[in-house]
Each structure stands twice: as C-alpha cells, then as structure tokens.
C-alpha cells in the first residue's frame, strides 16, 4: 500500500495548483507518507502569502523553516509550478526550459526471478509496446550473471534493458558480476549502497553505471560529476525535493553529457505527469526513459486525464500548468487546511 498526500494550493487570483507526494513505502528510502503531512504543517506558515510563481524564494523559505526533508517539500514546490504554468498559460515543461515534444519511453519494472520468469515478464510488457525494461538483480552473484546473459540473449535489438541492483551488491559482488559480463554492452544501475561504493566499483569496471537512490541533492550530482562516478542518473522528483531542485540537477548533468531518466518515486497519474514534464525538457540522446506505476495501482484520482501510458510511451498534457487535477469528490474532505494567520 502506498501512502500518497495530495496537495492543493489556492491563490487570491482564483488559481489552484495540485501535486502529489508519495514515498515508495516506509523502508525504501528515508521518507514516509506521514512525514510529508507533518513537514507541510511545519512549513505552511513560512510560505503562506508568498507569490507561488517565485520558486526560488519559496524553496528558501521552506529550507529555513525545515532543513532537509526534501520529500516533504516536493509537493509544495510542484503545486507552485502548476500555478505558475496556469498563470502564464503554458505547460510546466515550457517554463522549465522548453519542451522537446517527442513521447518518452516508459521503463517496465521486472522483478527478480529465474531467467525464464523474468523474460516472460518482459514479453508481457513487450506485447504492450514497452521497449525499455528495468530488470532487478542483486540476489545472488552466479544467478545474476546467468539472468543477465539469458535476458541479453533474448533481448530484441529495438529494446534496452537496464540492470538494477537497487544497492544490493557489495563492492566485491558488483565487481565480480560486472567483470564477468565485459562482453555485453549493458548498463548497471545503483550497484552498491553509497556513492563511495559506486566510485570504488567504477574504478575496477568498464560498464556504464547509473545512480538512482543516492542522488538526493545538487551536491550529490556535483560529486558524481567531479569524481566520474556514473554515466547515467535517475532523477526522482519527490526524492530530490520537487521540480525546482530537479531542474538544477538536470542542468548539471546535461553540462557534463550524462544521460538522464526522470521518475516519480511512486504515486498516481499526478506524480507521473510532473515527472514527464521535466523529462520533456531533456534533449535526446540524453533523455533516456521515464517510469510509471499506473499498472501497479488500483485507484485513479483523475480518470482519463494527465499523462497516460500509450504503447509504452508517455507524454504530458498540453494544458497550462501540470495539466491534471484529481477528482476532489473522490479524495473526500482534506485532512488539514492551512490559512494565513492560522499558525
């Protein structure tokens, strides 16, 4: 079960901005659903009455009110971008630097299993038009080598498979697997727990490495660039604190020729839509993929609206701002309301 927080910011001009914050459970990263709501309660007095179009001052006000806790700041930042886009009459992607309008491949998420089980899962997504897959590894060194070889032998030439260890390998395990597969042109994602671990592996291996769970801040991105840790990154909007901070990370990555995937940490079509807005500001070949968990959830707060997976691709809506808002009747009464002077 995922714990999502839907945020609406209202303005005195009659515009309302929406966003969603959704950690992937409570154990995946240092973030949890109730923490978003607690963080908003703390930060609300600091941002009420501010102009939501001024992303820089708003983010500074949040930082002064609550250092850290980026995941709690993300929905406030995104909702402000929604308002800014509506006020300007432009989609968020255009405000974030300009849109490269081609649809973006959506990566499937393939669970660790036997090689045949994993291939069967890929074939299921393949039948639905998916061309990019994220295959989870990290359970056993010998089995991981077998899995990767089998999947590469059965991969279509039009497909890309990223092998995602999700921090599961030790340094020795990562080096063993990667060096056993030097004949294959494959990419490994977050092989070890820390950036230091991944740098140590980088120095002993030749495959491209992607950083995901250990990219939280612009300082992390600066270290990745300066030390040459990775050739690819995953920007997860909720984890890095929203679109304002994500755009800074994007720009540094592009300046150094690093490939970029953009993803929600989890959530519904609202989270998918803010991610694809940022993704559409990244030019090819640096724009790699997005991710969506639309096929993993059983509820839909905005039926038929927002960014929808179509033949394995995702595009943002053309409407100003985020371009999607949830059904408020479906959401029910808000659990908290913050007004000027209510602190």
Secondary structure, 3 states (H helix, E strand, C coil): CCCEEEEEEECCCCCEEEEEEECCCCCCCCCCHHHHHHHHHHHHHHHCCCCCCCHHHHHHHHHHHCCCCHHHHHHHHHHHHHHHHHHHCCEHHHHCCCCCCCCEEEEEEECCCCHHHHHHHHHHHHHCCCCEEEEECCCCHHHHHHHHHHHHHCCCCCCEEEEECCCCCCHHHHHHHHHCCCCCCCEEECCCCCHHHHHHHHCCCCCEEEECCCCCCHHHHHHHHHHCCCCEEEEEHHHHCCHHHHHHHHHHHHHCCCEEEEECCCCCHHHHHHHHHHHCCCCCCCEEEEECCCCCCCCCCCCCCCCCCECCEECCCCCCECCCCCCHHHHCCCCCCCCCCCC
